[in-house]
């Protein structure tokens, strides 16, 4: 059987109901409102930072803060190799961290520091209270809020540890970017050497500090999503959130109380091992996702929808990269895009079946319709791939 041609009656075309114009209009209005609010928050945040640093320092700080972000985003998205997350959700988490979470942090952290300064009559104590007590709790809560929203609202997209790490990392990167504008602006006021030092520290040596903290919450939520154990579902999100706060407080405390020695001890003895552990968690989580795809696409392989080579390659990252590169070399960019979409659709189908098996989603008819839709769309993609292959012969 041709590797890319399914049996003619394997997956019948699914009848789709016409979309409601009213529902589409509501989505457009909601998106416009969200964009307007985001722009308003961006303006307020930049005005607050600019009032402290000055206009020139603000602009230079923005350039320094934004410049390395695309590199870190690409590295973070590289993790999510089996089931890429929707672009709008990734963008939402990033800008939530960059605008909403930072706005919440500015309000509450400033308020706590003012109260502490009045109570203790010491700016130094107030600063330490803000850095070690207020900032970890407020900032991790603000970043975690968007994770909770997606966790409960988009169960079909937030369904494992890898997803939790990716969404948490995007929120953390956004928060760190805006926060760095302030730190770079302050450093510019001191001098070029100070800016260089702060950029090396915050932009190169520890760019993943905020994503690392928030990833604890993401791991807890992801673990709860993929587990059937009631205790894990209840306890892991809270444990992950508490770990995020503790790590954040430890990091800030090392700078506030430990000086350079305390900072480097914390960097190499706490942050370094934590980063390695995160990498190990990602590795084993990706292996788990590969097993899910292997298990839940096996019925399609048995039906002859996939041949053995394609099925086995879909079950590993290296195999998927091979399929994509083969399509690129033989069919060009268009063929590569089709192959990537087909790989993604195969993952969507497998993870949907996994969610149904774990009892996520209570409407059997909706689950059946979604599976039929995935299978039909994958059939169409593979038919287009087969047409391009025959046209290139």
N, C-alpha and C positions, 0 to 999 in steps of 0.2 A: 504493500500500500504506500502511496506517495506520502512522504513525511509531512507535507503541508496541506493535504487535501482530506478533510474529514468525510466520513460516510455521508451520502446525500441526505439521509433521514436522521442523522445523529442528533442534531439540535435544531428543531423546527423554529422558524422565525417567530419571535414573540410579538404579539400585538401590544402596542403601547398606547396608553390613554393620552389624549391631548392635554397639554399642560394648561393650567389655569392662568389666564392673562392677569387676573387679579392678584394671584399669588406671586407672579413674576414682577408685577408693579410694586408690591410690598417689599420684595427683596431688593429691588433697585432703590427704593426710597430709604430702606434701612442702611444700605451700603453708602448712599450719599450722606446720610446723617452721621454715620460712623466716621467717614472721611473728614467731614466738617469738624466733628469733635476732636479728631486726631490732630488736625491742623491747628485748632484752637489751643490744645494742650501743648503742641510743639512751640507755638508762639509764646505761651506763658513761660514754659521751661526755659526757652532761649533768652527771654527777657530777664528772668531771674538770674540766670548764669551770667548774662552780659552785664547786668547791673553790678555784679561783683568783680568781673574780670576786665570789663571794657570791650569796646567793639572790635578793635584790632585783635586783641587776645582771644576773643570769642571766635573770630573767623579762623585764626591760625589753629586754635584748639579743635575746631570742627574738622579741619583738614586732617590734622594728625590723628584724630579719633576715628574718622571714617575710612581713612586710607587702607588700613590692614583688614577691615571688616570682611570684604568679599573673600579673602583668603580663608579666614576662619569659618565663614559660612559654608564654603565649598568643602572644607575638611569635615565639618559637622554633617553635612548632607551626604557625604560619601559613606557614612555609617549605615544609612538607611538603604541598603542595596536590594532587598527583596521586594518591599512594598513602599514605594515612594509616597510621601505624604502630599496632600493637595497643596498647591502653591499658595492659595489664599489663606490656608490655616498656618502655614509656615510664616507668611508675611504678617499675619495677625499677631502671632506670638512674639515675633521680633519687635514690631512697633508697639505692642503692649508693654514690653519691657523698656523700650526706648522712650515712651511717652507717658503711658498711664502709670506704670509702676514707679517710674522716677518722680512723677508728679505727686503721687501718694507719699513717697519717701520724703520729698522735700517738705511737705506740709507737716507730717507727723514727727520726723526727726528734728526739724527746726523747733516745733512746739515742745518736744521733750527737752531739748537743750536749753530753751528759754526757761522752762520750769525748773530744771536742775540748776541753772545759773542763779535764779532768784533764791532757790532753797539753800544752796551751798555758798553763794556769793563768791564763786570761783569759776572762771571761764575754763580753766584746765579740767576741773572735775566734770563740768558740764559737757565738755568735748569728749571726754572718756566715756561718760554715760551714753552719749549719743552714738559713739563708735562701737562700743562693746555690748551695750544692752539694747538700745533702741533700734539701731540700724539692722542688726541681724534679724530681729523679730519682724520689724515693719517691712523691710525689703524682701525677705523671703516670703512673707505673707502676700505682698503685692504681686510678686512674680508667680506664686503658686496659684493665685486666683484664676488666671487664664487657663492653667492646666486643669483645674477643677471644672471649669466651664466646659472645656472640650471633653474631659473624662466622662461627664454625665450626659452631654449633649450629642457628641459625635462618637458613639461607641463603635461604629464601624471603621473609624480611622484611628482611634486611640485604643489599641488592643494588645499592647505588650510592652516589655521593658525598653526595647529599642525605640519605640515611639515616644515613650516617656522621656528618654534621654534626649532625643532630637528636639522635641517641643520645649523641654526645659532649657536645653542649650541655646535655642533661638531666643527665648525670653531673656536668658542671662547675657547673651551677646548684645542684645539691644540695650539692656540696662547698662552694661559696662561701657558701651559706646558713648551714651549720653553722659554718664558719670565722668568719663575720661575727658570730655570737653571742659568740664569744670576744673579738673586737676591740671590739665595742660594749660588752661588759661591762667591759673594761679602760678604755675611754674614759669610761664613767659614773663610774668611781672617780676620774678626774681632775676631771670637772666637766661641766656641760651644754654648754659651748662646745666641749669636746673631742668629745663625742658628736655634736654637729651637724657638726663638721668631718669626722669619720670617716664619718658617714652619707652626707654629700655625696660624699666621695671613693669609698667602697666601694659604696654603694647606688645612686648616681646617675651619677657620672662614669665609673666603671670597673666596672659590674656584670657585664660580659661577659668579664672577664679570664680567669677559669678556663675558661669555655666556649670562649673563643678559643684558649687553649693546647691544650686537649684536642681541639678540632676539627681540629688538624693531624693527630693520630692517626686521627681519624675519616675525614678526607679520604684519607689514605693507604690505609686499609682499604677504603674505598668505591671508590677508583680501582682497587685490585687486584681487587675483585670484578667490576667491569664491564669489565675489560680482558681480552683474550685473549693479550696479550704476556707471555711467561714472565718476562722481566726485571722488568717493572712489577709483576707479581703478587708477586715476591719482594722487590723493593727498596722499593717505595712505602710499605708499612706501616712499615718501619724508618726511612725518611727522614722520614715524617710524625711518628713518635714522637720522633726526635732533634730535629726542629724544635720540637715541643711543649716539650721540656726546655730548649732554647736560649732560646726566647721567655720561658719561665717564669723562667729564671735571669737573663735580661736585665732583666726587670721587677723582680724582687726585688733585683737588684744595683743598679739605679738608685736604689732607696729606701735601700739599705744604705750605698752609697758616694757617691752623687751629690748627696744632699741634695735640696732643693726644685727646684733648677735641673736636676739630673740626672733627676729624676722627670718634670718637664714636657717635657724634651727627648725622653725615651723615649716619653712618652705621645703626643706629636704627630709624632715622627719614625719611631717603630717601630709602636706599637700602632694608631695611627690608620690609616696605610697598610695594615697587616695586616688591619684590619677591613674596609677598602674592598675589598681583594683577595678576602676571604672572600665579600663580597656579590657580587662579579663571578663567583666560582666558583659560587655558588648560582644566579645568573642563567643561566649557560651550562649548568649541570647540569639545571635545570628545562626549558630548551629541549631538551636531549637527551631527557629523559623524555617531553616532548610528541611528539618524533619517534618514540620507541619505541611510544607509544600509536597514533600515526598509522599506523605500519607494520604493527603486529600486530593492529589491529582492522580493517584494510582488508578482509581476507577476509570478515568478518561484514557489512561494508557491501556488498560485492559480492553476498553471498547475500540481501540485502534485509532483514537483521535490523535495521540502522540505516538511516534515510533520510539524505540528504546533509546536512541541517541538523544533525541530532543527532550524526552522526559527526564533522563538522568542529568542533562546539562541544566535544565530548569531548576533542579534541586540543589545547585551549588552556585556560589557567587562566581567562582572561576568559570564554570560552565556557561553561566549567563553572559559573562563578559565575552566568552568565546563566540557564542551565538551572535551577539551584537557586532563584534568585530568582523565576523564572517559576512554578515549582512552589509556592513560598511564597505568592505573591500569588493564585494560582488555586485552590490546594488546601489551603492552611493549613499548620500545622506538620507534620501527618501526611504530607502530600504532599511537603513539603520533606525530611523524613527519608527517605522512600522514594527520592527523587531522589538524595540524597547517598549512600545505600547503593548505588544502581544505578551512580552514577559511580565509587564505590570498587570495585565488582565488575568494572566494565569495565577499570579500571586493573590489578586483580589478574590478570585474564585476560591482558592485554597483557604485563605484566611476567613472568608465568609462561612465556608463549611465548618471550619474550626470553631467560629463563634457560635454557630447554631448547635454544634455538638456540646458546647459548654453551657448552653442554655441562655445565651445572650440574645435577646430579641424574643418576644413572646407571641408574635403573630406568624404562625406557620405558613399562611398563604403569602404574606409579604416576603418571607424568607425564600419560598419557592420561586416567586416572581423575580426576586433579585438574582437568584442562581441562574434562572433561565436567561435573564438579561446578560449576565456575565458570560455565559456560555455562547450565546448568540453573537455578542460583540467580539469574543475571541475567535469564533468561527469566521466572521467577516474579515477580521484582521489577517488571519492565516490564509484566507482566500486571496486577499490582496498581495500577500507575500508570495504565494504560489504564482499569481499572474505576473509579478515582476520577475520571478525566477524564469518562467517560461519565455518571457519577452527578452531576457538577456542571453538566451541560448542561441 
